[in-house]
């Protein structure tokens, strides 16, 4: 649903490099903590959110229900997707999420 291919690959690479560095430092190549490392990272949190969002979307099997939700809550959903699901690298680097368009417009008036 969210295209899990190329986007997260560099994040996995960074985590794998960290796990390898730790493995050489401890001389322990079991990688038992790698799953926790991924889950606790911004990438892992984003993947969890993606899975939860996809599960919720697929539960709304009715095209009518999906249409109503997207029409009524579209801007809020897009803000959530952009800020919490897709832009995990921004959070990893300490960048702030963009504000929802409706709040940004309201503060300019």
C-alpha positions as CSV (number, residue, x, y, z in Angstrom):
1,X,0.0,0.0,0.0
2,X,2.8,2.5,0.8
3,X,5.6,1.2,-1.4
4,X,8.0,-0.4,1.0
5,X,10.9,-0.8,-1.5
6,X,13.6,1.8,-2.1
7,X,12.6,4.4,0.4
8,X,13.4,2.5,3.6
9,X,16.5,0.7,2.1
10,X,19.1,3.4,3.2
11,X,17.6,3.3,6.7
12,X,18.0,-0.5,6.8
13,X,21.6,-0.1,5.6
14,X,22.5,2.4,8.4
15,X,21.0,0.1,11.0
16,X,22.7,-3.0,9.6
17,X,26.1,-1.1,9.6
18,X,25.5,-0.1,13.2
19,X,24.6,-3.8,14.1
20,X,27.8,-5.0,12.3
21,X,30.0,-2.5,14.1
22,X,28.5,-3.6,17.4
23,X,29.0,-7.2,16.5
24,X,32.7,-6.7,15.8
25,X,33.1,-4.7,18.9
26,X,31.6,-7.4,21.1
27,X,32.7,-10.4,19.0
28,X,29.1,-11.6,19.0
29,X,27.6,-12.2,15.6
30,X,24.2,-13.5,16.7
31,X,22.4,-10.2,15.8
32,X,19.8,-11.0,18.4
33,X,19.2,-7.3,19.1
34,X,18.9,-6.3,15.5
35,X,15.1,-6.6,15.6
36,X,14.9,-4.3,18.6
37,X,17.3,-1.9,16.9
38,X,15.0,-1.7,13.9
39,X,11.8,-1.4,15.9
40,X,13.2,1.4,18.2
41,X,14.5,3.4,15.2
42,X,12.5,6.1,13.4
43,X,12.4,3.7,10.5
44,X,10.9,1.0,12.6
45,X,8.4,3.3,14.1
46,X,7.4,4.5,10.6
47,X,7.0,0.9,9.4
48,X,4.8,0.1,12.4
49,X,2.6,3.1,11.6
50,X,2.5,2.1,7.9
51,X,1.3,-1.4,8.9
52,X,-1.3,0.0,11.2
53,X,-2.6,2.5,8.7
54,X,-2.8,-0.1,6.0
55,X,-4.7,-2.5,8.3
56,X,-7.2,0.3,9.1
57,X,-7.6,1.3,5.4
58,X,-8.2,-2.3,4.4
59,X,-10.8,-2.7,7.2
60,X,-12.8,0.0,5.5
61,X,-13.6,-2.3,2.6
62,X,-16.7,-0.2,1.6
63,X,-15.8,2.3,-1.2
64,X,-18.5,4.5,0.3
65,X,-16.8,4.6,3.7
66,X,-13.4,5.2,2.2
67,X,-14.8,8.1,0.0
68,X,-16.5,9.7,3.0
69,X,-13.4,9.5,5.1
70,X,-11.1,10.9,2.4
71,X,-13.5,13.7,1.6
72,X,-14.0,14.8,5.2
73,X,-10.6,14.1,6.6
74,X,-8.3,14.2,3.6
75,X,-6.1,17.1,4.7
76,X,-5.6,15.7,8.1
77,X,-4.9,12.2,6.8
78,X,-2.4,13.6,4.3
79,X,-0.7,15.6,7.0
80,X,-0.4,12.4,9.2
81,X,0.9,10.3,6.3
82,X,3.5,12.9,5.4
83,X,4.6,13.7,8.9
84,X,4.4,10.4,10.7
85,X,4.7,7.7,8.0
86,X,6.8,8.9,5.1
87,X,9.2,11.4,6.5
88,X,11.0,9.2,9.0
89,X,14.4,10.6,8.0
90,X,13.3,14.1,9.1
91,X,12.6,12.8,12.6
92,X,15.8,10.8,12.6
93,X,17.8,14.0,11.8
94,X,15.8,16.0,14.4
95,X,13.8,18.1,11.9
96,X,10.3,19.1,12.9
97,X,7.2,17.9,11.2
98,X,5.3,20.4,8.9
99,X,2.2,21.8,10.4
100,X,-1.2,20.9,8.8
101,X,-2.1,23.2,6.0
102,X,-5.2,24.4,7.8
103,X,-3.2,25.6,10.9
104,X,-0.5,27.2,8.7
105,X,-3.2,29.2,6.8
106,X,-5.0,30.2,10.0
107,X,-1.8,31.5,11.6
108,X,-1.1,33.7,8.5
109,X,-4.4,35.5,8.7
